[in-house]
Amino acid sequence: MKGHFLLGAACVMAAAPVMAGPYANVETNSGFGGSDYSGTLLETHFGGDIELSETAAAYVQAGPAFLMPDDGDSDTEFSGKAGLNVAVTDELGAYGEYAFMTGDEDLASNVKLGLKYSF
């Protein structure tokens, strides 16, 4: 699975004429249940933005993900995201993102969709 994603990312990155440029993205997410800390996920991604048209842009990014649970051993997995942003009107935008992370046995993934209205 990792190989398929890396091959896909490499193909997208090879489309240099429409690519706005590579970037590094470091993101940390910490979990809490009430006031009880459960752990932190640190994702360190390399990616790129791709201009699809005057009103649409996409991105793809991937790299190591460091899991640091409060009560267990730390672990390193592979994670990535791909997304699309579309200007519906001057004030309204739509976006979607697919994210994944490898695991011991299963691939964890989620999808995010939304609208953003600017005043």
N, C-alpha and C positions, 0 to 999 in steps of 0.2 A: 504494500500500500504506500509506503514512504516513497518508493521508487517512482510510482505513477504520479504522485503529487509533485515530486521534484522535476520529473520530465515535463509535466504540464507547466510548472512555474518557469522552467528554462525556455520553453517555447514562447510563453508570454513575454518573458524578458528579451527574447530575441527580436521582438517587434519594436526595435528601438525608435523608428521614426515617429511612432505615436506615443511613446513612453515619456512621461514628464521627468523621470529620473528616479534612480534608486534611493532608498532611505533605510535607516535603522529605526526600529520601534521597540522600546522597552516598556513593558506594562506590568504592573503588579496589582494583584487582587487578593485581599485578605478577607477571610470569612469569620463571622461572629454569629452565635446563637444567643440572642440577648446580649449579655456582657461577657459571655464565654468565648474566647478566641479559639478558633479551630485550625487555622493554618493560613499559609500564603502560597500563591502561585505566581512565579516570576517568569514571564515570557520574553524572550529576546529574539526578535524577528528581523530579517532582512527582507525588503520588499520593493515594490515599485507601483507607481500610479500609471494608468493607461488612459489616455484621452480617446474616447470612442466617437464623440461628436461634439458639437458646440454645447449640447445640453446633457451629455452623459459621460461619466468617467467610471473606471473600475480600478480595483487594486488587488494585489495578491501579495501575501507575506507569509514567511514560515521560518522556523528555527527551533532551538531547544527551549523546553519549558521545565523549570525547576519547581518541583512540588516540595513544600516544607511544612508538613503537618505539625501541629502543636505536640501531639503525643505519639509520634512515630518516626520512622527513618525517612530521611529525605530521598527523593528519587528524581531522575531526569527522564523526560519523555520528549516527543517531537510534536509540535503544534503548528497550526497555520490558520489563516483566514483569507477569504476572498469576498469582495464586496462590490456593489454597484450603487452609484449615486446618480439620480436623474432629476433635472430641473423640470417640473411639471408646468409651472408658471414662474414669473419673477419672484413671487412670494412663497411658493409651495414646492418643496422637494420631496422625493421619495427615495428610500434607501433600503438595501437588503444586504445581509452578511451571512456567510456560511463559515463556521469555525469548527475545527476538529483538534483532538489531542489523542495520541496513542495511549494505550494502557497495557496492563499485564496481559489481558486476553481480548478485550474489545476496544474498538475505536469509539471514543466519545465524540459526539458532534451536536451542534445546535444551529438553529436558524433564527436570525433576527430580521424583522421587517418594521418599517416605520415611516412616518411622515414628519416633516419639519416645516413649520410655518414661520416666516420671518415678518416682523412688523415694520 
